[in-house]
């Protein structure tokens, strides 16, 4: 088969991509997005070619995801001549991606582009999850909720409800999610973190003692044969601990069924994160029901050490360290969140005002309503309904969105806004949001063990608790990320 001639812009793009790939470790995970402005009169041809490309690519080894989607909203100046399509692909490594990049089926697709689009494609790459500044995202994790309930706590059909159990927004855990390493540790394939297999090795301890116990942990003690040394382990921050949770359980620890952990209790576990507003308090996660809450650091709770330098979980934002009385201290050697700062760093700036009544979070990829309290206080049913009906032309929106594009965020999405170095509100300084309600905001996530209750976020501080669905709270709509 004779080699097809590529358009000059594609030749240059291919050369740039090849030079870029030469700089990276072949085993580095890679993802990419490509946006096409497709001529309306040639949309059907583009779809046929994209279908062939998708089918061929998905057969290749190392391809985690390859899909294309039509955007619902495009820029107004393009509305009369083009429709927008996005290709998203995710690969186990640059090595596997390069096979795709050099394949005949991708070159054939690229050879047709100039006749189908009204502008050169916009191509962006994302290398792993460990460097947001290079373009990656700390996408929120699915809560695990798969059922829906009415305000009285009765199970209902999820279709059209707008609840977390219907939308299921976020990253899906791999199957299996957890790997028993047979050395006293368990790897979470979703986050990349390594956890102690025995989830209650130290019993109940104070916050300060939990930090010390984790730092002193090493191979040869506490059932470990992993060659770790003192200093490798740490007390997890509140985001790392929260990332384990699966919120569809009626009882027992809020973790996915079939996990390999032992001695896991439906109890409270310390994190290494202090409460910025009241630093004599530390954040903990209640594994019976899931939310991060806080308590005095002198109180006794369980602890669950973690290790791992690279993570797919976002940092909490905390930069300061405190003693158990809440007094600021130098972070060095404390093992606190403010010293370790584990996870993906926040982009600078984190939030982008899109000028159309929306704000993009460059950390998670989610799009939020700029007006953080558009409806006033509403009960849970009203909050779901109001978000589902939101559209361009209402509450400052000029984004071209239609009813059904927006939703009430799940609890993981709502939590993702929080910066645990800040309070009143707990949002990164300089954010562009208006009308921020520092009190309570509903999520779309029900408490599975008590389904007449739903989870909410205390935006001013960062805590996530629950209340009856009839209670009036604020509402902050979101879109994207599904």
N, C-alpha and C positions, 0 to 999 in steps of 0.2 A: 504493500500500500504506500503510494507516494506521500512524503511528508507534507502536511498542510502548512501554508504560509500564515504566520501569525501577524496580526496588526501591530504596527510599531509601538503603540502604547503598551500592549501586552508584552512585547519583547523586552521593553525597558523594565516593566514590573517584574517579569521573571528573572531578569538579571539582578535586580535589587533583592529579591527574595533569596536567590541563591547565595549572594554575598552575605546576607544576614544569617542564613542557616550555617554558613561556614564558621561563624563566630561562636556557635553554641555547641555544648556537649550533645552528641547524637542521642543520648539517653534522656535528655531533658523533655518532660511532657510539654506538649504544645497544643494550642487551640487557635482558631482563626474565625473571623467574621468577614464577609464580603457583601457589600450593599450595591445593588444594581438598580439604576433608573431605566426601566424597560419601556420602550415605545409601546403605547397602548395598542397600536394596530398589529404589533408583532408579539403580543403577550402569549398567545397560544403556542407559537413556535418556541419561545423561551421556556415555557413549561415543559414541552416535550423534551427539549434538550436537557433541562435540569433533572427531569425524571430519569433519563438514561445515565447522566452523571451520577446521580444519587445511588442508583442500583449498582453501578459498577464499583463505586467507591466503597460502599458498605460491605462488599465482599473481601476487601483487602485486609490483611492482618494488621492489628494495632489500631484499627479505627473504633473509637469508643462511640462517637456520635457523628452523623452527617445528615443534615436536614436543611430544607429551605422553606421559607415562610413568606407570605405576602403581608406587607405592612398595612395596617388599617388606616393610618394617617400619613400623608406625605406633605412636603412643603407646598404652600399655596401656589408659588410661581411655577411649579411643575404639574399642577393638577390637571391641566388641559392636554398634556402631551405624554405623561409618563406615569407608570405605576412602580412602586418600589418593592423589591424583593431582597431578602436577606438569606445568605447561606451561612450556617454555623457548623463548624467541624471541630472535633476534639480527638486528639491522638495520644497514644501511650508514650510516644517519644518522637523527636525530630527525625530519627532514623526511619520510622514508619511513614511519617508525613512525606519525607523526601521521595519515597517510592511512588506515592500518589502524585506528587508534584511533577515527577518525570514521566508519568504514565501517558500513553497515547490518548486515553479517554479524556483526561483533563485538557490536553493540548487541543483535542478536537472541539471540546466545549469552548475553550478560549478563542479558537479560530472563528467561531460564529458570533462573538460578542459585539464587534463593531457594527454589525448589521442590525442588532436587536436593541441596543441601548442608545440613550441620548447624551450620555456622559461616561467618562471612564469609571470603572468600578472602584469603590472605596474599600481597600483591603487593610485589615488590622490583625496583628498577631498577639497572642497571650501565652507567655512561657510559664507553665506550671501555675501553682497557686501561691508561690512564695514571694512575689514581688509585684505589689499593686502599682508601684511607681512605673513599672514597665508595661502597664496596661492590663494586669490581671484583675479579677474580681473575687471578693469573698462572698460568693452567692449564699443566700440564706438556705438553711437545711429544712427540708420538709419536717413538720412536727410529728408525722406518723399518723395523724388523725384521719380515719377513713369512714367514720359514721357521722350522722347528723341527728340533732335532737331539737324539739321545739322548746319554747320557754318553760314549759311544765316538766321537761325532762324526758318526754316520750320520744322514742326513735321515730324518725320520719325519712321519707325518700329524699336524698340529697339534691336531686335534680332541681335546678332553679333556686336553690336556697341561698347561694352565695356564701355558705359556711366553709370553714376550713376543710371539712370532710368532703366537700364537693370540689373545691378548687385545687387543693393539694399542691399549693405553690411551693417552689424551692427545689433544691437538689435531692434526688432520690439516693438512698444508701445503696451501695453495691451489695450483691448477694453471693456469698455471705458477707456481712459487714465486718464481723470480728474474726480475727485469726489467732488461735491459741499457739503461741510460739514454743510451747513445751519447755520453757525456761523460767516459768513464773511470771511471764508477761503476756499481754494480749495487744495486738495491733488493731487499731480502728482504721480500716481501709478508706473510710469516708474522710476523716480528718488528717490521717497520717500520724496521729499521736500513738504512743505506746503507754499502756496502763498496767499497773500492778494487777495480776490476775486475782489475788486475794483482796477483796474490796473492803475488808475491815481488819487489816493486820494489826492496827495500833489501838483499837478500841476507841473510847471517847476521850478527847483531849481538848485543851484550850487552843485558841487560834495560834498563839505564839509557839506552843509546843508542836503543833501540826507542821508549821514551817520548819522547825528544827529537825523533826523526825524525817521529813521528806528529803531534806538536804543531806542527811547522814546516811541515807539508804544506799546500799551497794550490793553487788553480787556476793553470794556466800552468806547473806543474812536474809531473814524473812522469806525463805523459800526461793530466793533468786539464784539462777545459774546463768545469767545473761552477760557476764563480764562487765557489768556497769560498775562504776566507782562512785564514792561519795561526791556529790555535786552534780551528778548526771540527772538525778531525780529532783522534782520540785512539787510543791503544792499547786494544783491547777488554778488558773484564774477563773473568774466566773463564766466567761464565754466558753472556755474549754470544758468545764464541768457541765454546763448547760447543753453542750453539743451532743452529749451522750443520750439525751432524753428521747423517749418515744411516748407520745401523749394520747395514745388510743387505749391504754390499759385501764381496766376497771379496778384493779387491785394490785398489790405488790409493787415492787420497784418499777419506776417508769422507764424501762429499757425494753428494747426489741426482744421478742421471744427467741429462744435458742442461743442467747449469748453464752459465752464460756466462762464468765466470771463466777467466782465462788464467794460465799459469805457476804453477799450483797444484801444490804438491809434497806427496807423502805423507810429510811430515816434521813436526818439532816447531815450534810457533808460540807465541811469548810472549803471555801476558795481562798486564794491568796490576795483577793481584792478588798480594799477598804472602802467604806462608804464615804465618798468625798464630802458630803454635807455634814456628816457626824462621824469622824474617823476613829472614834472609840468603838465603832461598830464594824463588823466584817460581813461580807456577803457569804451566804451559804445557799446550797441548792437542796430543796426538799425532794428526795428521790421517791417519796410516796406519791406526790402529785405534780412535782415538776418546777415550780417557779423559783427564781432566785429571790431570796428575802434576806434580811439582815438581823444580827443580834450582837450583844456585847461580846467582845473578844475573850472575856474571862469565862464565858459559858463553855460547857463541854459538848462537843460534837464529834462525829466520825471524820476520817480523812481518807483520801484516795490518791496516792501519788501518781504522777505522770512524767513522762520524758519525751524528748523529740524536739529537734531544732526547727524543722520545717513543718508547717501546719497549714491547713486550708481554712482555719478559723481566724476571724479578724481579732486584732488586739482590742482590749477594752478601752484603750485611750489613757489609762492611769499612768501618771508620771511621778507622783509623789509617794513617799513611804511614811508610815506612822507607827508609833508603838501602841501597846494595848490600851493606853490611856487617851489615845488620839493625838498625841504630840508629834509634830513632824520630826523626822530624823533622816540621816544620810542613808541612802538606799543600799550602798555597797555591802554585800554579804548578808542581806536580810532574807533573800529568797522570796521577797514580796513581788506582787504584780508590777509595782512601780519600778522595781529593779530589772526583772526579767523581760517584761514587755513582750511576751511570747505572742506569736501570730502575725498576720498580715498587717502592715502599717496602713494608716489612713492616707489616702491621696491628699495632696495639697494644691488647691483647696479641695475639700472633700465633696462639697455640694456645688452644683451648677444651676443657676437660675436660667431657665430656658426662655424666659421672656413671654411665655404664653399661659401663665398661671400655674406652671408646673416646675418642680425642682428635681433634677436627677442626682441620685446618690452614686458617685463614681466608685464607691467601695463595693456596693452590692449590685449595682445596675438597676435598682428599683427607681420608679418615678413616683413622686409624692405630690399631692396638692400643695401649692405654696401656702395657701390659707389653711393653717393647721387646725382650725375649728370652724368649719363652714356651716354647720347645721345647729350649733348650740348643743345643749345636752339632750340626749336621746336614750331610750331604752335599747336593748340589744336588737330586737326585731326591727325597730325603726332604723338603727344604725346600718344593718345589712341592707335594708330597702333603699335608704338614701344613697348609699355608695353605689348600688347597682343601677340607680337611675341617673347618676351624675353624668354630665356630657358637656361638650364644648358649648359656650354661651351662658353657662351657669357658674356662679361663684368664682368669677374672674378667669375662666378657662377660654382660651382661643386656640386650642391645640388640635382641633379637628376630631376629638374623641367623640364616641357615641355611647348611648346607654348600654351597659354591659362591659365596657372597657375597664371601668373602675370597680374596685371591691374594697370591703373591709379587710385590713391586713390580718394575717394570722399572728400569733404571739411571737414567733421567731422573727417575722418581718418587722413588727413593731419594736421589738427589742433591738434590732440591728441599728436603729437610729441613735442609740444611746452612746454617750461618751462618758465613761465612768471616772474621768478626771474632773468633770464639771457637775454642777447642780443648779437648780432653779433657773432654767431647765438643764437637764443632763444631756445637752447637745453641744457639739463642737462649736467653740467660739467663732463668731463671724458667719454663722449659718444665715441663709437668705429667707427663711420661713417667716411668715407673719401670723399674728394672732395665735401664738403658741399657747396652748392650755397646759399649765404646769401641773395640773392635777391628773385626773384619771381619764384614760382613753380606752374604749372597747377594742378587743381583738375579736376575730371570727372563730376563735378556738374555744370549744366547750371543755369543761372539766369532766372527763369520761367517767370518773367514779361518782360524780354528783352532777348529772347532766342538766339540772335546772340552773346551774351556775356556769358562768363563762369567765374567761381570763381577761385581765386588763393590765395596762401599764401605767404606773405613776411616773409621768414624763419628767416631773421636777427632780426626781431622785434616781429612778431606774428600777424600782421594785415591780415585780409582777405577781399579783395575787388574783383573787377571783371574788365574784359577788353574784347575787341573784340577777337574772337576765332582765328583770323588771326595773332595776335601778337605772337612774339617769346618769350618763357619762358623756364625755366628749367623743368625737369621731374624727379620724384622720385618714382619708381615702388614699389608696395606692393603686398603681397598675404596673404591669411588666412582671418579669420573673417567673412566668408560668411555662 
